[in-house]
Amino acid sequence: MTNTIYHQLGISNQVLSMSQEVEKDLEERFREIDHIAEANQLKVLHAMQTHRLSDTHFNHTNGYGYNDIGRDTLENVYASVFHTEAALVRPQLISGTHALTVALSGNLRPGDEILAPAGKLYDTLQGVIGIIPTKGSLSEYGISYAQVDLLEDYSFDLQGIKNAINERTKLISIQKSKGYDWRPTFSNQQIGQLIRFIREIKPDVIIMVDNCYGEFVEYDEPSDYGADLVVGSLIKNPGGGIAPSGGYIAGKTEYVENAAIRLSAPGLGKEVGASHGMTHSLFQGLFLAPTVVASAHKTALFAAKLYEKLGFNVIPASRETRYDIIQAIDMHSKENVIAFCRGIQSAAPVDSFVTPVPWDMPGYDAEVIMAAGAFVQGSSIELSADAPIKPPYTVYFQGGLTYYHGKFGVMKSLQAMVDDTDFKL
Ligand SMILES: *Cc1c(COP(=O)(O)O)cnc(C)c1O
């Protein structure tokens, strides 16, 4: 019966049987992912029960948003989940970049320095910090930036970090996920080792982790290893695909307050900010997030194993333990990249009839192709893919609200290659 529907949806017998083999090989890995999801589900549930979540917390607030108990409870629940003193969780945080910007600018003053001890930060932060000259950047406010690159084997350059820390170093920014870089994603334990090393040199420095794509992939979070601030987007992992927008900043009360003051205004802080009826979705998204992240995690693993079997270079490899939900695959040619993205798009619940094409996107040195058919615009916890059209023709993809959909999307990507290019199985 399931096979009949796969055929109706355009999947050939060859792709189907290959997928079934791959899935069989992954049974044990999938069980481990389920164990992680189980632990995280209980952690989230426990936090909701501890804070006595009730339907009165789902009420709409408007205007200033004073006494929004739903919003305050949501923030307390986030703080419990991340084991931090406080959290700022707001639909007014537009994106991950915005949440990171608010956390940085709220905690830095003229004369301070940011140190990136583990290599280059996410593309959008280049402008925020002013590494690329940009209007309104932190550098225009007299905040400087230093960076220590990873060593050749992708380990931390401890001596370099020690040399780079000075009396002006105020905030350390560590990015957990590789993003669109060619390095492994750090485990929380690895981040913890780095944090311990830095604390010995400068105990009072603020350590912030960009946790985008990392939430609920492991049993714990960077805040369990001494990070002062963890920051992420609600249209990625912790929003569970349900949050229509938002970001979070969890950490020490003082630093979260500093960020809140920058989001609202000096003297106002966390006390204001109406939730416009979105609290319900943010709670429900968080509740679903552990299983949704598990689906995305399995989807990435399924893709890695399938494309590895076909002889493509994949990062991370299927045997590796994963610390985020991003999968990179070198597709060898422009035709393959385009077919891959078209396959992902054709599998989407929304805009499945749209054909993605490469285009010149501002800020990129090559054409870019993107596939996304999401319920929430730009949501990358939903199945999505993008690739710059240049060698080695790497496609980055992530998400999958359900594993069944994610798996089908990956099958469609292969099917599109078989149907539309010279590629032979
Ligand atoms: C997605 C992401 C961000 C923020 O991106 P937005 O599109 O602004 O949400 C920051 N850092 C990393 C590592 C990311 O993956």
The ligand as an ORCA input file, in Angstrom:
! r2SCAN-3c Opt
* xyz 0 1
  C      20.527     30.368     10.833
  C      21.728     30.771     11.586
  C      21.853     32.043     12.136
  C      20.799     33.109     12.010
  O      20.207     33.170     10.792
  P      18.754     33.841     10.572
  O      18.471     33.477      9.176
  O      18.931     35.295     10.804
  O      17.813     33.246     11.558
  C      22.979     32.318     12.848
  N      23.933     31.401     13.031
  C      23.841     30.170     12.527
  C      24.922     29.166     12.782
  C      22.733     29.804     11.795
  O      22.630     28.568     11.311
*
